Each structure stands twice: as structure tokens, then as C-alpha cells.
Amino acid sequence: MKRMIGRVSFVLLTLVLIGVIAIVVIKPSVFSTNQQADVSLVKDRLVELTELTTLKYEYSNVIVSRNTTSVSLIGLKDVKLAEAIKLIEYSGYLKAGTDLSNMEVSYNDTTEKLTVTVPHSTILDNVANTDDAVVTDVKGTLFSDYPSQLIFDEINKEKANMEKTKIDQGLLTEADKRIEAFLTEFLKNSGYETVAIEFK
């Protein structure tokens, strides 16, 4: 009877020992697999946003546009017949952000650090509300000609100037800072204590 109890105890002790070894050996890989699955899930959730707009700059602008009408006479240079001056008032906005479909996500099991690499911010949208533009005649005569297309050309030229000016003033740098803050908070709320946001 004692021999039987000893064998049962030995078998139970062996099973417990095998179980402990299995947990020690297998558990880290299970955790690692689960961690990689979590990282993949976080990446999928972020990619769903596709373009992350972090900064919107709204503006209103006024353009003074001039157009002259000239006639050619035999033996003379072009003679200025009339001049039209228009005041063009319009509003618009710039959106800055990044394309999250090109981001990279990696997790270091040793340091438990999640690193997200995203492209630097760019201008995602530059819109002028031409439907709401107000065009005022400042100067014009019966002979002055002012093509409608000229209004759109002037606005488009100013849109490009506005974009360059705001980039020079640090719009994209500010957008990068906001992306870093947003992603850091999002990832920490997702359970990652150590997070690094890098730009490429």
C-alpha cells in the first residue's frame, strides 16, 4: 500500500514538474504571440484612419486684380484702351497631417517598448471657397474686359502662396508635434506604457 502511494505521489509530482516546465518554456512564446497580435491589431486600427489630419488652418484673403485692354494700331505700339481693377475676397483652409497607411510598428519584448514610425506631415488639402467669393468692381469702363477665368487663376496663385507661407511659418512642424501627442496618448490608452513615435 505504501509502495502504491509512493508511486502515485511520484507520478503526481512528475506531472506537476512537467506542467511547471511547460509553463516556463511555452508561456513566453504564447505571450509573445499575443503581444504581436495586439501590435498588429493596434496597427490595423490606426491604418483605418488612413490620413490623420492634425491641424486645420482657416483663412480669409483679399486680392487686388488688374486687367488691361489694349488695341494695336498700325505704326504704334499697343495702346492701353481700358483698365479693370477687381477686389476679390474669399476664404479657404489648409489641412496638414500624415498618411498612416505607410507607418511601421514594432514591439521590443525585452524593453517592452512600442515604436511607431510615420511619414512627416504634408499638406493634405488646400481649398479655396470660390463659391463664396465676393468680387467688387474698383475700376472699370465700358471697354474694359475682365474674364471670369482670371478670378480663378488669381485665387489659385494665392492658394499656392498661402501654402508656402504657412509651411515656412512652421505649419508642418506643428502638425508633426500633434501627431506625436495623439499617437502617444492613443497607444498608452491601448495599454502600452513605453511608446516612441519616430518620423521618416
Number of C-alpha atoms within 10 A of each C-alpha: 6 7 8 9 10 11 12 12 12 12 12 12 12 12 12 12 12 12 12 12 12 11 12 11 11 11 12 12 11 12 12 14 12 12 16 16 12 15 19 15 12 15 19 14 11 18 16 11 12 15 16 21 20 20 20 17 12 13 12 11 15 15 15 13 18 15 16 15 15 16 11 11 9 6 6 8 10 12 11 11 13 17 17 19 17 19 17 20 17 19 18 18 17 20 21 24 25 23 18 19 17 12 18 14 14 14 19 12 13 6 8 13 15 20 17 20 16 21 17 16 25 18 18 16 14 18 13 22 12 16 8 11 18 13 16 12 11 12 13 17 10 7 13 17 15 18 9 8 8 13 18 15 11 14 23 16 10 16 19 11 11 18 18 12 12 13 15 11 11 10 23 22 16 17 24 23 12 17 22 19 13 13 16 21 13 14 20 13 10 12 9 16 12 13 17 13 15 15 12 9
